[in-house]
Amino acid sequence: MYIVTKRIEISACHHLELDYPSKCTNVHGHNWIITVHCQSRELNSNGMVEDFTAIKEMVTARLDHADLNEALPFNPTAENIACWICELVPSCFRVDVQESEGNVASYIKD
């Protein structure tokens, strides 16, 4: 099994729709660190699992310097973002989304 990992840094703002009082319901920004893990039993015709640049472009084109509430069709929690990226990137099996130091959400495909 081949595994590649791409670490991506983006800046984006969001606010959360919550059923309890929280300062996170106000618009605020993060310097997000997103780690994308892809795997394959076979390498493609270029000898890769996925191209690192292509992975970065898939994520940054949609999320970097964006208002995530406008860019995404769901409540942009770190958990939801991790799942969405995992479905977006081919061969992806895990995504870790760090929205701030010490706060990381992961999604792993079954």
Order of alpha helices (4+ residues) and beta strands (2+ residues): beta-beta-alpha-beta-alpha-alpha-beta-beta
